[in-house]
Amino acid sequence: MDVHRVILRRSRELTVLLMMTSLVGCTSVPTTRPSSSGPTSGTEPQTVQLKVMEFNIEYGGEGVEFSSVAKAIRAADADVVAIEEAWGNMPAIAADLGWEYDPATQILSRFPMHAPGGAEGRYTLVEVQPGAVAAIANVHLPSSPYSPFKIRDGAKPGDILEAERRVRLEALRPFLHELSTLVRQQIPVFLVGDFNAPSHLDWTEAAVGIREHVRYPLAWPVSRAVERAGFMDSFRDVHPDPVSDQGITWPASRPFVKGYNPGRNGAAADRIDFVYAAGPAIPVDSFILGEPDAHGVDVVVEPWPSDHRALVSVFEVTPASPPVFVSVTPRLVDAGGDVRVAFNAPTEWDAHVTVIPAGGAPSEALDVLAGGGAETLSTDGWPPGGNRARLVDGSGETRAAASYWVREPEEGAVVSTKTHEFGVGEPIIVLWRNAPGNRWDWVGIYRRGADPNVAYYLQWAYTEASIVGAAILGEDANGPWPLKPGAYSVYLLEDDGYETLAAATFRVRP
């Protein structure tokens, strides 16, 4: 749960023959399980065991003891970990573990990973076996309004269902749409994250009264939608009784920190962190990591670093041949730096990759890769701006695409508004470029000159892992509306945290 934004209301809130091991689809460090030089033609994927972990580390894992984050991952013996609230600490966690990480999805893996360019940061591919993959998506759904609090305070079922559909279900729909294609291809798919909403499998008639705020059975829209999309709730599949195995993941009673301590003040406890699975992935175990002396915690880590407990589910997985894709890594590179281009396509396509430089026309495209595999490309002499890599078949049809950006080495992140002045009630259009592309980089509006480390934000939106993008902040965004007349600042902030990457000012006129 993104409690620092909700409760405190503070601004602290793959040919099949592709040699996947040659790919650098994510920002990476050496993997502890290097795969072979590539798959052998005609080999069939074998069923393997895979441990998938969900972990909201709160405050970047720095609130209690940062080393406990990697300590917990090791204690879980996890293979793949979805992280929320990383606060820019993914590189440090990956380096500690000696694993790879993908900033656009906030996923760590002991196996090689590859991020498809067309997935818009919604999933990454994990090479569970040489040349065979599973897909994993990481979500952190909006945390406000938090419905268990509303129910505790007397809200009726209809009001809760309407809010859940409007807020969290709308945020989840693009992921379900993107992942459904992979499910139809019989690729094992995992949908993991902090959903900030309970499950209909927990709020049953038999469970009413088990916790003070569970006052009626409820068909929670998000969990129902995930189930209808073909995913199973791994914890509840292994532990089917919501009364005897509640599986509470929030809040955890971690050590006291300055600020909000939900585990110590009677916050409405529930299971809001999930590892969902679809396709050839069968859950065989599921367990919870957390603090000492806590009911339902299976693996204790001390000190526990987060207000969330972590969930690990163990699967028998039959990985699949990768889907068609092209990728470029990194997505933001200094001029003259190198990028890694890779793709997967059926051999009969006679496919190759072309790159169109920033500001160029399709006729200026350069052939940079053919026959499958990966190649390093220098950006020396390329103009700053967006470049597009296209996977093209023998007939010239584009089958997949990926974008990356070149910037001058001295140029940092930039944020601005469409104009310097807006009327009361007029949506604030915020633009950015050269953002680092983390899953949960965000833009926030504050009173002019306010320090995001201590002040309350007024409006905010995630950048959705984009390098260049825009957001419309208004009545459908997060925060009070309309903004009153006055002077304001807009900040580009890093990765669910409060490190200011860029700032600009604007006014709202009377």
C-alpha positions as CSV (number, residue, x, y, z in Angstrom):
1,M,0.0,0.0,0.0
2,D,1.3,3.4,-0.9
3,V,0.5,4.7,2.6
4,H,2.8,7.7,2.3
5,R,0.5,9.1,-0.3
6,V,-2.8,7.9,1.0
7,I,-2.9,8.2,4.7
8,L,-0.3,10.8,5.4
9,R,-1.2,12.5,2.2
10,R,2.4,13.5,2.0
11,S,4.7,13.8,-1.0
12,R,7.0,11.2,0.4
13,E,4.3,8.8,-1.4
14,L,12.8,-13.2,-28.7
15,T,13.9,-16.6,-34.2
16,V,13.2,-19.5,-31.7
17,L,16.9,-20.0,-32.1
18,L,17.6,-16.7,-30.6
19,M,20.5,-16.9,-28.2
20,M,18.8,-15.3,-25.3
21,T,21.8,-15.3,-23.2
22,S,23.4,-12.7,-25.6
23,L,20.6,-10.3,-25.0
24,V,20.6,-7.5,-22.6
25,G,17.0,-6.7,-22.5
26,C,17.1,-5.0,-19.2
27,T,19.5,-3.0,-17.2
28,S,21.6,-5.8,-15.8
29,V,24.4,-7.1,-13.7
30,P,25.8,-10.6,-13.9
31,T,23.2,-13.3,-13.2
32,T,23.9,-16.1,-10.7
33,R,22.5,-18.7,-13.1
34,P,24.1,-18.2,-16.5
35,S,22.4,-20.1,-19.2
36,S,24.1,-22.0,-22.0
37,S,25.1,-20.5,-25.3
38,G,21.5,-20.9,-26.6
39,P,18.7,-23.4,-27.2
40,T,19.3,-26.5,-29.3
41,S,17.1,-26.7,-32.3
42,G,14.1,-29.0,-31.7
43,T,14.5,-29.2,-28.0
44,E,11.3,-29.0,-26.0
45,P,10.9,-26.9,-22.8
46,Q,11.1,-28.8,-19.6
47,T,8.9,-28.2,-16.6
48,V,10.9,-26.4,-13.9
49,Q,10.2,-25.0,-10.5
50,L,10.0,-21.2,-10.3
51,K,9.6,-19.1,-7.1
52,V,7.9,-15.7,-7.7
53,M,8.0,-13.1,-5.0
54,E,6.0,-9.9,-4.4
55,F,7.6,-7.3,-2.2
56,N,6.6,-3.7,-1.5
57,I,9.7,-2.5,0.3
58,E,8.3,0.8,1.6
59,Y,10.4,4.0,1.6
60,G,12.9,2.3,-0.8
61,G,13.6,-0.2,2.0
62,E,15.5,2.6,3.8
63,G,13.0,3.2,6.7
64,V,14.3,0.4,8.9
65,E,17.4,-1.3,7.5
66,F,18.1,-1.4,3.8
67,S,20.2,-4.6,3.9
68,S,17.1,-6.5,5.1
69,V,15.6,-6.2,1.6
70,A,18.2,-8.4,0.0
71,K,18.2,-10.5,3.2
72,A,14.5,-11.2,2.7
73,I,14.9,-12.1,-0.9
74,R,17.7,-14.6,0.0
75,A,15.6,-16.0,2.8
76,A,12.8,-16.6,0.3
77,D,15.2,-18.3,-2.1
78,A,13.2,-16.4,-4.8
79,D,13.9,-16.5,-8.5
80,V,12.0,-13.5,-9.7
81,V,10.9,-10.6,-7.5
82,A,8.5,-7.8,-8.2
83,I,9.3,-4.6,-6.2
84,E,7.2,-1.6,-5.4
85,E,8.2,1.7,-3.8
86,A,11.9,1.1,-4.8
87,W,12.8,4.8,-4.6
88,G,15.6,4.4,-7.1
89,N,17.2,1.5,-5.2
90,M,16.7,-1.2,-7.8
91,P,20.3,-1.0,-9.0
92,A,21.6,-1.3,-5.4
93,I,19.4,-4.3,-4.6
94,A,20.3,-6.0,-7.9
95,A,24.0,-5.4,-7.3
96,D,23.7,-6.9,-3.8
97,L,22.1,-10.0,-5.2
98,G,24.2,-10.2,-8.3
99,W,20.9,-10.3,-10.4
100,E,19.4,-8.5,-13.4
101,Y,16.7,-5.9,-13.1
102,D,14.3,-4.2,-15.4
103,P,13.6,-0.5,-14.4
104,A,10.5,-0.3,-16.6
105,T,8.8,-3.1,-14.6
106,Q,10.7,-2.9,-11.4
107,I,11.4,-6.7,-11.6
108,L,14.5,-8.5,-10.3
109,S,15.6,-11.9,-11.6
110,R,18.3,-14.4,-11.1
111,F,17.6,-15.5,-14.7
112,P,18.3,-13.4,-17.9
113,M,15.5,-11.0,-18.8
114,H,14.3,-9.3,-21.9
115,A,11.8,-6.4,-22.1
116,P,9.8,-6.3,-25.3
117,G,9.7,-2.8,-26.8
118,G,6.0,-2.8,-27.5
119,A,4.9,-3.8,-24.0
120,E,5.0,-0.3,-22.7
121,G,6.7,-1.4,-19.5
122,R,3.8,-3.7,-18.7
123,Y,5.7,-7.0,-18.7
124,T,9.2,-8.5,-19.1
125,L,10.3,-11.9,-20.3
126,V,12.3,-14.2,-18.0
127,E,14.5,-16.9,-19.6
128,V,13.6,-19.7,-17.3
129,Q,15.4,-22.1,-19.6
130,P,17.7,-21.4,-22.5
131,G,15.4,-20.0,-25.2
132,A,12.2,-20.6,-23.2
133,V,10.5,-17.9,-21.2
134,A,7.8,-16.9,-18.8
135,A,6.3,-13.4,-18.6
136,I,5.8,-11.3,-15.5
137,A,4.0,-8.0,-15.0
138,N,4.2,-5.9,-11.9
139,V,1.4,-3.6,-10.8
140,H,1.0,-1.0,-8.0
141,L,-2.6,0.0,-8.2
142,P,-3.9,3.4,-6.8
143,S,-4.1,3.4,-3.1
144,S,-6.7,6.1,-2.6
145,P,-9.4,5.7,-1.6
146,Y,-8.5,2.6,0.4
147,S,-11.8,0.7,0.6
148,P,-11.2,-1.3,3.8
149,F,-11.0,2.0,5.7
150,K,-14.2,3.1,4.0
151,I,-16.0,0.0,5.0
152,R,-14.7,0.3,8.6
153,D,-16.2,3.8,8.6
154,G,-19.6,2.6,7.4
155,A,-19.5,2.6,3.6
156,K,-22.1,0.5,1.8
157,P,-21.2,-2.3,-0.7
158,G,-22.5,-0.3,-3.7
159,D,-20.3,2.6,-2.9
160,I,-17.3,0.4,-2.5
161,L,-17.9,-1.4,-5.8
162,E,-18.3,1.8,-7.7
163,A,-15.1,3.2,-6.3
164,E,-13.1,0.1,-7.0
165,R,-14.3,-0.1,-10.6
166,R,-13.6,3.5,-11.2
167,V,-10.1,3.7,-9.6
168,R,-8.3,0.4,-9.4
169,L,-10.1,-1.7,-12.1
170,E,-9.5,1.1,-14.7
171,A,-5.8,1.2,-13.8
172,L,-5.5,-2.6,-14.2
173,R,-7.4,-3.0,-17.5
174,P,-4.3,-2.2,-19.8
175,F,-2.3,-4.9,-18.1
176,L,-5.1,-7.5,-18.5
177,H,-5.4,-6.6,-22.2
178,E,-1.7,-6.8,-22.8
179,L,-1.2,-10.1,-20.9
180,S,-4.2,-11.8,-22.5
181,T,-2.3,-12.2,-25.8
182,L,0.5,-14.0,-24.0
183,V,-2.0,-16.3,-22.2
184,R,-3.6,-17.3,-25.5
185,Q,-0.1,-18.2,-26.7
186,Q,0.3,-20.6,-23.8
187,I,3.1,-18.6,-22.3
188,P,3.2,-18.9,-18.5
189,V,2.2,-15.4,-17.2
190,F,2.5,-13.9,-13.8
191,L,0.6,-10.8,-12.6
192,V,2.2,-9.7,-9.4
193,G,1.9,-6.6,-7.2
194,D,0.5,-4.5,-4.5
195,F,-3.2,-4.3,-5.6
196,N,-4.3,-2.1,-2.7
197,A,-7.6,-4.0,-2.7
198,P,-8.7,-7.3,-1.1
199,S,-10.0,-10.4,-2.9
200,H,-13.5,-11.8,-3.3
201,L,-12.0,-15.1,-2.3
202,D,-11.3,-13.7,1.1
203,W,-14.5,-11.7,1.7
204,T,-16.9,-14.6,1.8
205,E,-20.0,-15.2,3.9
206,A,-17.9,-17.5,6.1
207,A,-15.3,-14.8,6.7
208,V,-17.6,-12.0,7.8
209,G,-16.5,-10.8,11.2
210,I,-13.1,-12.5,11.1
211,R,-11.7,-9.0,11.1
212,E,-13.5,-6.0,12.4
213,H,-13.9,-4.3,9.0
214,V,-15.0,-7.4,7.1
215,R,-18.7,-6.6,7.6
216,Y,-20.2,-8.3,4.5
217,P,-19.2,-10.6,1.7
218,L,-18.0,-8.6,-1.3
219,A,-17.2,-9.4,-5.0
220,W,-14.2,-7.2,-5.2
221,P,-14.0,-6.0,-8.9
222,V,-10.2,-6.3,-9.4
223,S,-9.8,-9.8,-8.2
224,R,-12.9,-10.9,-10.1
225,A,-11.6,-9.3,-13.3
226,V,-8.2,-11.0,-12.9
227,E,-9.9,-14.3,-12.4
228,R,-12.1,-13.8,-15.4
229,A,-9.0,-13.1,-17.4
230,G,-7.8,-16.6,-16.7
231,F,-5.5,-16.0,-13.8
232,M,-5.5,-18.0,-10.5
233,D,-4.7,-16.6,-7.1
234,S,-1.7,-18.7,-6.1
235,F,-1.9,-18.2,-2.4
236,R,-5.6,-18.9,-2.2
237,D,-5.2,-22.0,-4.6
238,V,-2.7,-23.4,-2.1
239,H,-4.6,-22.2,1.0
240,P,-8.3,-22.3,0.0
241,D,-9.8,-21.4,3.4
242,P,-9.8,-17.7,4.0
243,V,-10.8,-18.2,7.6
244,S,-8.0,-20.5,8.8
245,D,-5.4,-19.0,6.3
246,Q,-6.0,-15.3,6.1
247,G,-2.7,-14.5,4.4
248,I,-2.5,-10.9,5.7
249,T,0.1,-8.9,3.8
250,W,-0.7,-5.4,5.1
251,P,0.2,-4.0,7.5
252,A,3.3,-5.6,8.9
253,S,4.4,-4.6,12.4
254,R,7.9,-3.6,11.4
255,P,10.0,-1.5,13.8
256,F,8.9,2.0,14.5
257,V,9.9,4.7,12.0
258,K,9.3,8.4,11.9
259,G,6.0,8.9,10.2
260,Y,3.2,6.4,9.6
261,N,3.3,3.1,11.5
262,P,0.1,1.2,10.4
263,G,1.0,-2.0,12.1
264,R,1.0,-0.3,15.4
265,N,-2.2,1.7,15.1
266,G,-4.8,-0.8,14.3
267,A,-5.0,-0.2,10.5
268,A,-7.5,-2.4,8.7
269,A,-5.4,-5.5,8.0
270,D,-6.0,-7.5,4.8
271,R,-4.4,-9.5,1.9
272,I,-3.7,-6.9,-0.8
273,D,-0.4,-8.3,-2.3
274,F,-0.9,-11.0,-4.8
275,V,1.0,-13.5,-7.2
276,Y,-1.5,-14.4,-9.9
277,A,-0.6,-17.0,-12.6
278,A,-2.1,-18.1,-16.0
279,G,-1.0,-20.6,-18.6
280,P,1.3,-23.6,-17.8
281,A,2.1,-22.6,-14.3
282,I,0.8,-24.7,-11.4
283,P,1.2,-23.4,-7.8
284,V,2.6,-26.0,-5.4
285,D,3.3,-23.8,-2.4
286,S,2.8,-20.2,-1.2
287,F,4.2,-18.6,1.9
288,I,4.6,-15.3,3.6
289,L,7.7,-13.5,4.9
290,G,7.5,-10.9,7.6
291,E,8.3,-9.8,11.1
292,P,8.9,-11.9,14.2
293,D,6.0,-13.0,16.4
294,A,3.4,-12.4,13.7
295,H,0.5,-14.8,13.1
296,G,0.6,-16.2,9.5
297,V,4.2,-15.4,8.9
298,D,6.1,-18.4,7.6
299,V,9.6,-17.1,7.2
300,V,10.9,-14.5,9.6
301,V,13.4,-11.8,8.7
302,E,14.7,-9.5,11.4
303,P,14.5,-6.6,11.3
304,W,11.6,-6.6,8.8
305,P,12.1,-3.6,6.5
306,S,8.6,-2.8,5.3
307,D,5.0,-2.1,6.3
308,H,4.1,-4.9,3.8
309,R,4.8,-8.6,4.3
310,A,6.2,-10.3,1.2
311,L,4.5,-13.2,-0.6
312,V,6.3,-16.0,-2.4
313,S,4.5,-18.6,-4.5
314,V,6.2,-21.7,-5.9
315,F,5.2,-23.0,-9.3
316,E,5.8,-25.9,-11.6
317,V,6.3,-24.0,-14.8
318,T,6.6,-25.1,-18.4
319,P,8.2,-22.2,-20.2
320,A,7.5,-21.3,-23.8
321,S,9.1,-20.0,-26.9
322,P,9.3,-16.2,-26.7
323,P,6.7,-14.1,-28.5
324,V,7.6,-11.9,-31.5
325,F,9.4,-8.8,-30.3
326,V,12.2,-6.3,-30.8
327,S,14.0,-4.6,-28.0
328,V,16.5,-1.8,-27.4
329,T,18.4,-1.4,-24.2
330,P,19.0,1.0,-22.6
331,R,16.0,3.1,-23.6
332,L,17.8,6.3,-22.7
333,V,21.4,6.6,-23.8
334,D,24.0,9.4,-23.9
335,A,25.0,10.4,-27.4
336,G,27.9,8.2,-28.5
337,G,26.9,5.4,-26.1
338,D,26.0,1.9,-27.1
339,V,22.6,0.3,-27.3
340,R,21.8,-3.4,-27.6
341,V,19.2,-4.4,-30.3
342,A,17.6,-7.8,-30.3
343,F,14.6,-9.6,-31.7
344,N,12.7,-12.8,-32.1
345,A,10.6,-13.8,-35.1
346,P,9.7,-17.0,-37.0
347,T,12.5,-18.1,-39.4
348,E,10.1,-18.0,-42.4
349,W,9.6,-14.3,-41.9
350,D,13.2,-13.5,-43.1
351,A,13.0,-10.7,-40.6
352,H,15.5,-8.0,-39.8
353,V,15.7,-4.8,-37.7
354,T,16.0,-1.3,-39.0
355,V,16.5,1.9,-37.0
356,I,15.1,5.3,-37.9
357,P,17.2,8.1,-36.3
358,A,15.6,11.0,-34.5
359,G,13.9,13.3,-37.0
360,G,14.5,10.9,-39.9
361,A,12.2,9.5,-42.5
362,P,11.6,5.8,-43.0
363,S,13.7,6.0,-46.2
364,E,16.6,6.9,-43.9
365,A,16.3,3.7,-41.9
366,L,19.5,1.7,-41.3
367,D,19.5,-2.1,-41.3
368,V,21.2,-3.1,-38.0
369,L,20.4,-6.7,-37.4
370,A,19.3,-9.7,-39.4
371,G,18.8,-13.5,-38.8
372,G,17.9,-13.2,-35.1
373,G,20.1,-12.6,-32.1
374,A,21.4,-9.4,-30.8
375,E,23.9,-6.7,-31.7
376,T,25.4,-3.7,-30.1
377,L,24.9,-0.5,-32.0
378,S,26.8,2.8,-31.4
379,T,24.8,6.0,-31.4
380,D,27.9,8.1,-32.3
381,G,26.9,10.8,-34.7
382,W,23.1,10.3,-34.1
383,P,21.1,13.4,-33.3
384,P,19.5,13.7,-29.9
385,G,15.9,12.6,-29.7
386,G,13.7,9.6,-30.2
387,N,14.9,6.7,-32.3
388,R,12.7,3.8,-33.5
389,A,13.8,0.2,-34.1
390,R,11.4,-1.8,-36.3
391,L,11.2,-5.5,-36.7
392,V,10.5,-5.9,-40.5
393,D,9.6,-9.1,-42.3
394,G,10.8,-10.0,-45.8
395,S,7.9,-8.2,-47.4
396,G,8.8,-5.0,-45.6
397,E,5.9,-5.1,-43.1
398,T,6.6,-3.9,-39.6
399,R,5.9,-6.7,-37.1
400,A,7.1,-5.0,-33.9
401,A,8.8,-1.8,-32.8
402,A,10.7,-0.3,-29.9
403,S,11.8,3.2,-29.2
404,Y,14.8,4.6,-27.5
405,W,16.1,8.1,-26.9
406,V,19.5,9.7,-27.4
407,R,20.4,12.7,-25.3
408,E,23.4,15.0,-24.9
409,P,25.6,13.8,-22.1
410,E,25.1,17.0,-20.1
411,E,21.3,17.1,-20.6
412,G,19.3,16.0,-17.6
413,A,15.6,15.4,-17.1
414,V,13.2,18.2,-18.0
415,V,9.7,18.9,-16.9
416,S,7.4,21.7,-18.0
417,T,3.7,22.7,-18.4
418,K,2.0,23.3,-21.7
419,T,1.6,27.0,-20.8
420,H,2.8,29.1,-17.8
421,E,-0.8,30.0,-16.8
422,F,-4.1,28.2,-16.5
423,G,-7.6,29.1,-15.5
424,V,-9.3,27.7,-12.5
425,G,-10.6,24.2,-13.3
426,E,-8.5,24.1,-16.5
427,P,-6.5,20.8,-16.7
428,I,-2.8,21.1,-16.1
429,I,-0.9,19.5,-18.9
430,V,2.5,18.4,-17.7
431,L,5.3,17.3,-20.1
432,W,8.7,15.7,-19.5
433,R,11.7,14.3,-21.3
434,N,14.8,12.4,-20.4
435,A,13.0,10.8,-17.5
436,P,14.9,7.7,-16.3
437,G,12.1,5.3,-17.3
438,N,11.5,3.7,-13.9
439,R,8.1,2.0,-13.6
440,W,6.9,4.5,-11.0
441,D,8.6,7.8,-11.8
442,W,6.0,10.5,-11.2
443,V,5.1,14.1,-11.6
444,G,3.6,16.1,-8.7
445,I,2.1,19.6,-8.3
446,Y,2.9,21.5,-5.1
447,R,2.7,25.0,-3.8
448,R,5.3,27.2,-5.4
449,G,8.8,26.3,-4.1
450,A,7.6,23.6,-1.7
451,D,10.0,20.8,-0.7
452,P,8.6,17.4,-1.8
453,N,10.3,15.8,1.1
454,V,8.2,17.6,3.6
455,A,5.2,19.2,1.8
456,Y,1.9,17.8,0.7
457,Y,1.4,17.3,-3.0
458,L,-1.8,18.7,-4.6
459,Q,-2.0,16.5,-7.7
460,W,0.2,13.7,-9.1
461,A,0.4,11.1,-11.9
462,Y,2.9,8.3,-12.8
463,T,5.0,8.6,-15.9
464,E,4.3,5.0,-16.7
465,A,8.0,4.2,-17.3
466,S,8.1,6.7,-20.2
467,I,11.3,8.6,-21.2
468,V,9.3,11.3,-22.9
469,G,5.6,11.8,-22.2
470,A,2.8,14.0,-20.9
471,A,0.0,13.8,-18.3
472,I,-3.2,15.7,-17.9
473,L,-3.8,16.5,-14.2
474,G,-7.4,17.5,-13.5
475,E,-10.5,16.2,-11.9
476,D,-9.8,12.6,-12.9
477,A,-6.3,12.7,-11.5
478,N,-5.1,12.1,-7.9
479,G,-5.7,14.9,-5.5
480,P,-7.9,17.9,-4.7
481,W,-9.5,19.7,-7.6
482,P,-9.7,22.4,-8.9
483,L,-6.5,24.1,-8.0
484,K,-7.1,27.5,-6.4
485,P,-5.6,30.7,-7.9
486,G,-1.9,31.0,-7.0
487,A,1.6,30.0,-7.8
488,Y,2.6,26.4,-8.1
489,S,5.6,24.1,-8.9
490,V,5.6,20.9,-10.8
491,Y,8.3,18.3,-10.1
492,L,9.5,15.2,-11.9
493,L,10.3,12.8,-9.1
494,E,12.1,9.5,-9.1
495,D,10.5,6.0,-8.6
496,D,7.8,6.4,-6.0
497,G,10.2,8.5,-4.0
498,Y,11.0,12.2,-3.5
499,E,14.2,12.8,-5.3
500,T,13.6,15.8,-7.5
501,L,14.8,15.2,-11.1
502,A,13.4,18.4,-12.7
503,A,11.2,21.3,-11.7
504,A,9.1,24.0,-13.4
505,T,6.6,26.7,-12.3
506,F,3.2,27.9,-13.4
507,R,0.3,29.9,-12.1
508,V,-3.5,29.5,-11.9
509,R,-5.2,32.8,-12.6
510,P,-8.4,33.9,-10.8
